[in-house]
Amino acid sequence: MEWGHTSLTLAVSLSLFGSLCYVLSLLSIAFPAHLVRTARNGDAFSASTQGCFLALYAIGQIGAGGSSTAASWYGPVSITLPVYM
């Protein structure tokens, strides 16, 4: 496959999307913890807000796993996995 080929372009695009989903899902867990740690009063978020952050994390991880798996259907894993990582 050459770079201009549609399936390789799609594979790399899906891999990049998976990487973005992975980073954003980790950020949805790390950033609220950072806010609680640096807050002056140390109040934690409510249970429903924590549930929303957890749901964002789960959706992001599902998107990351699904995108990287779909990327391997359209291009070689030797290219899509390093792009994903």
N, C-alpha and C positions, 0 to 999 in steps of 0.2 A: 504494500500500500504506500502511496505517496502522500505527501502532506496535503495537497489540494483535493484529495479524494474525500467525498462527502462523509463516508462512514468514519474515517479517522478524525475529521474535524468534529463530528458529532461525539465521538468517544472522548476527545480531549475536553470538549465543552461540558459534557456530563460529568467528567472527572473534576473539572474546576468548580462546577455547581455543587458537587458533593463535598469538596473541600470547604466551600463557603458555608454550607449547611452545618458541617462539623464544627467549624470555628464559632459560628453564631450560637449553636446549641451549648457549647462549653461556656460561652460568654453569658448565656442566660442563667447559668448556675453561679459563675464566678462573680459577676458584677453585683448582684444583690447581696452576696456575702461581703463584698468589699464595702458596699454602702452601709451595711449594718455595723461593720467593724470600725469605720471611720466616722460614724454618726456621733454627735456629742452626747446624746442621751442613751445610745445603745439599744433603742427599741427595735425589735425584730418586725418583719412584715407579718400581716395577718395570715391565717391559714389559707384563705382563698387566694391571696396574692402569691403565696409560696406554691400553691397548687398550679397556678397559671405559669409560673416560672418552670416548674417541673414538666408541665405539658409542652411548653416551648422546647425544653431540652429533649423530650421524647420525640416530638415531631421532627426536630432537627437531626437527631440520630437516625430516625427512619429514613429521612430524605437523603442523608449522607450515605447510608448503607445501600439504599435503592439506587441512587445515582451511580455509585461506584460499581455496583453489580451490572447495571444497564450499560455502563461505559465499556465493560469487558465484553459485551455482546457485539459491539461495533468496532472494536479495535483491539490490538494486542495488549495484554496485561503488562508487558514490559514497558509500555508507554503510559498506560492509564494509571497504574499504581503509583509510580513516582510523582506524577502530576497531582494525584489525590493526596499523597503524603506531604 
